[in-house]
Amino acid sequence: MTKHNTHQKVNVLVKGNLRHLTYKLHALIKATHMGLKTHKLIKHRPGYLEMEFEGERTQLWKIVKWAKSYRFFSVVDEVMFSFSSANTIKP
């Protein structure tokens, strides 16, 4: 496996005028079709949705790009994301 395709997690925070149920449903469907494991889809407060996915890095980049470009019943103002290792070892 190349470094580019390592198994990782991505945490995505989406800010905007979101229809949370519609956005969450489409995110879950999109992630499933991409072969990603969904860890969380949480509405923190109006206009903020946190998502966490696990899978191949190339697919994670695609879900981040999708989150930025989604326009179905929603307006995305900002997407913040961070990658982490999928295999976190606790001391």
C-alpha positions as CSV (number, residue, x, y, z in Angstrom):
1,M,0.0,0.0,0.0
2,T,1.3,3.4,-0.9
3,K,1.6,6.3,1.6
4,H,-1.1,8.1,-0.4
5,N,-3.7,5.4,0.1
6,T,-3.2,4.7,3.8
7,H,-6.2,3.9,6.1
8,Q,-7.1,7.1,8.0
9,K,-9.9,9.1,9.6
10,V,-11.1,12.6,8.7
11,N,-13.0,14.9,10.9
12,V,-15.1,17.4,9.0
13,L,-16.9,20.4,10.4
14,V,-19.4,22.1,8.0
15,K,-20.7,25.6,8.6
16,G,-23.6,27.1,6.7
17,N,-27.3,27.2,6.2
18,L,-27.8,23.5,6.3
19,R,-30.9,21.4,6.1
20,H,-29.3,19.0,8.6
21,L,-31.4,15.9,7.9
22,T,-31.0,16.2,4.2
23,Y,-27.3,17.0,4.4
24,K,-26.7,14.1,6.9
25,L,-28.6,11.6,4.8
26,H,-26.7,12.5,1.6
27,A,-23.4,12.5,3.5
28,L,-24.2,9.0,4.8
29,I,-25.2,7.7,1.4
30,K,-22.2,9.3,-0.3
31,A,-19.8,7.8,2.3
32,T,-21.3,4.4,1.9
33,H,-21.0,4.5,-1.9
34,M,-17.3,5.5,-1.5
35,G,-16.6,2.6,0.9
36,L,-16.1,4.8,3.9
37,K,-17.1,3.9,7.5
38,T,-19.1,6.7,9.2
39,H,-18.2,7.3,12.8
40,K,-20.4,10.3,13.5
41,L,-22.8,12.8,12.1
42,I,-23.5,15.4,14.8
43,K,-25.4,18.7,14.7
44,H,-23.7,20.9,17.3
45,R,-25.8,24.0,17.0
46,P,-27.8,25.6,14.2
47,G,-25.5,25.9,11.1
48,Y,-22.8,23.5,12.3
49,L,-22.5,19.8,11.5
50,E,-19.6,17.5,12.5
51,M,-18.8,14.3,10.6
52,E,-16.1,11.7,11.0
53,F,-15.3,9.1,8.3
54,E,-12.7,6.3,8.1
55,G,-11.2,4.8,5.0
56,E,-8.6,5.2,2.3
57,R,-7.1,8.6,2.1
58,T,-8.0,9.2,-1.5
59,Q,-11.7,8.5,-0.7
60,L,-11.5,10.8,2.4
61,W,-10.3,13.6,0.2
62,K,-13.3,13.0,-2.1
63,I,-15.8,13.2,0.8
64,V,-14.1,16.5,1.9
65,K,-14.5,17.9,-1.6
66,W,-18.1,16.7,-1.7
67,A,-18.8,18.4,1.6
68,K,-17.5,21.7,0.2
69,S,-19.6,21.5,-3.0
70,Y,-22.9,20.2,-1.7
71,R,-25.7,22.5,-2.7
72,F,-29.0,20.5,-2.5
73,F,-31.3,22.5,-0.1
74,S,-28.2,23.9,1.7
75,V,-25.7,26.6,1.6
76,V,-22.2,25.6,2.7
77,D,-20.2,28.6,3.9
78,E,-17.1,26.9,5.3
79,V,-15.6,23.4,5.7
80,M,-12.8,22.6,8.2
81,F,-11.2,19.2,8.3
82,S,-8.4,17.3,9.8
83,F,-6.9,13.9,9.2
84,S,-5.8,11.4,11.8
85,S,-4.6,7.9,12.0
86,A,-7.3,5.2,12.1
87,N,-5.2,3.1,14.4
88,T,-4.7,5.3,17.4
89,I,-2.7,3.5,20.1
90,K,-3.4,4.5,23.7
91,P,-0.6,4.3,26.2
